[in-house]
Amino acid sequence: RPTRAECSDVANACYDGTDAVMLSGETANGAYFREAVGIMARTCAEAESSINFNELYQSVRNSVRSRFQLSSSESLASSAVKTAVDMGAKCIVVYSESGATARHVAKFRPGMPVAVLTPSAQVARQCFGTLKGCYAYVVDSLEDTVALNADVMRECRVAGIAKPGDAVVILCGTTHGRGATNQVRVEFVADDPTKTYRRSHMDDNNAEFNGCTIS
């Protein structure tokens, strides 16, 4: 069993806004590494359940603005997170070539999962599990955003992330290429009249960046 101090350290790391936590000695040398990681995950989940993400967003945004001028990508990411918080969106979807927009969204600490769609396997590896709340998925191309939006809505419904009528915030670009993010969209999940549900690629329990495509 962990000590009170060990649990407090993990919880305080979550309160301080860290992207990830790691156990070194317990997992490298301990006999019960699986149990140690399980308890750490439960501690993180319990700590995050008491976080006011709206206040956290405001705190991060005010801190950044007091020292730096927000770039266009940061401003769009800030707006996307604020929109998601205000509307109670179930998910934020980011179309990103380089991963920069995904990093900016994660910086503002949204209280819902962030799905990063990218054509680059390297960017997917850099985002998946290292940026707070981000899950990365490799797609063939980001050019046809209209088709991608429809696919994302279907995937969110099938995965159980959102129900019909729930809002999903999408951060994308009207043009193609790096640095092209210029649009925040709010889409609502529609019901499937045919009820032909299949296993979703966006299921958090089964998703892997290198084997997950939106099709």
N, C-alpha and C positions, 0 to 999 in steps of 0.2 A: 504494500500500500504506500502511496506517496505521502510525504509529510505535508503539513499545512503550508509551509514556506514554499515547497515546490509547486503546489497548486496555485498559490498566490502569484508566483513568478509568471506562470503560464497565463493566468487570467489578466494580470497587469499588462503583459505583452499584447493581449487582444485589445484591452482598453486603450493602449497607447497607439493602436492602429497599425501594428506590424502586418506585413504581407503573409508571412509564414513563420511557424515555430518548428524547432528541431530539437530532438534529444540526441546527445552525442554518446556519453558513457553508457547510459541505460540501454541503448539499442546496439552499440558496438560491442559491449562486454557483458551486458546483463543476460541472465538466463531467461527472463520474462519480457523480452523486447516487444512482443506482440501486445501483451497486456499493458505495457507502459505506453505504447502509442495509442491504444484504445482509450485509456484513461485521459491522456492528454487531449485527444479529440473531443471527448465528452466535456472536459473542462473548457475547451475553446467554445464549444456550442453553447454551454451554459452561460459563459461570460458574454457572448455575442447576443444572447437573447435579451439581455438587459440594456443594450446600447440603444440610445436614441439616435438613429441614423440621420434624422433631419438636423439635429443640433450638431452632429459630427460633420455633416456636409458643410453647414454654415461656418463652423470653426476652421475647417481646412481651407475653404474658399477665402475667408477673411484673412487668414494667415498668408496665403499665397499672394493675394492682391496687395497686402500691406508692404510686400517686399519686391514683387515683380509685376511686370505688365503681362497679362494673360495673352498667350498666342491665340490665333483663330481656332486652332484645334482644341486647346484647353478651354476656351470659352464655349465651344460647342459641346465638349464633354461635360462641362459644368451645367450647361442648360439641359442636357439629356438626363443627367442624374437628378436635377431639381424637378424636372417634369415627371420622371419616374416616381420620385418620392411623393409629389403632390397628388398624382393620379392613382397611386397604389399599384403601379405596374408590376407584373409578375416577373418580368425579365427585361434586360437591356441587351440588344443585339448590336454588335459592332462589326462593320465590314472594314477590314484593315489590310493593306498591302504590307506595311512595314511593322505594324504592332504599336506604333506611337499613339494612335488614338485610343487603343485598348489600355495602354499605360496611363493615359490622362483620365480615362473614365475610372479606372481602379483607384487612382489617386484621390478622387473625391468620395470614396468609400460608400458606394450605394449599398442599400440593405437587401438587394435582390441579386440573383445570379446574373453574370455577364457572359453571353455567348459571343465568342470572337470567331468570325468567319474569315478565313484567309486562304489564298492560293499557295502560300509558302509553308512548307513543312517546318522550316527553321523557325519562322515566326510562331507557328503553333507550339513548337517545343518551348520557346521562350515565354509564352503566355500561360500555358497550361500548368496550373498548380503553383506557379511562382507569383503571379499577379493575383491579388486578393479577389476571390469570388469569380475568377475567370475560368471558363472552359473553352478550349480552342478546337475548331473543326476545320479540316482542309476541304476546300471546294475547288472545282475546276477553274472558275473564273468569277469575278465580281462585276462584270460588265452589265449583265442583265439584272438590274436591281429589282425590277417589277416581278420577275419570275422568282427571284430569291426571296423576296418578301412573302410571296404566297407559300413557298416551300417552308419558310421559317415558321409561319403561322400554323401550318399543318403539323410540323414537327413539335412545336410547343404543346399543341393540343394532344397529340398522340403520346408524348412523353409524360403528360400529366403536370407539366410545369404551369400551364394555364388552362382555364376552362373557357368554353364559348362565351364571348362577351367581355373577357378580361383584356386589359390593355397591355401592349408590349411596345416599348420604345426602341426605335431603330435609328442608329447613327450611321449614315452612309454618304455617298457622294453622287452628284448628278453627272459627273464626268469620271473617266477611268484613269487610274494611275496613282502613284504616291502623292500624298499631300492634297488629294482631291476631296477630302471629307468636307462637305459644306451643307449638310441637311440633317435635321432631326425630324423624324416622322413618328407618329403615334398610330399604330395599327391595332385593330381589335380582332381577337380570335373568333373565327366563324365556326359554326357547327358543321359536321360532315353529314350531309343528308343521306349518303349511302351507307354510313356506319361501317365502312371498310377499314377498320383500324388495323395497323400493322405495328411491329416493333419499331420504336423510334430510334433514330441515330442520336438524338439529343438526350437520351436517358443517362443521367449522371452516373448511374451505377455501372453502365456498360461502355460508356464513351471512351474512345482512345483517339488521340489527335491524329494518328497515322492511319487509322482504319475507318474514320468517320467522315462521310461525305453527305452533303445535302443533295438528294436526287429525287 
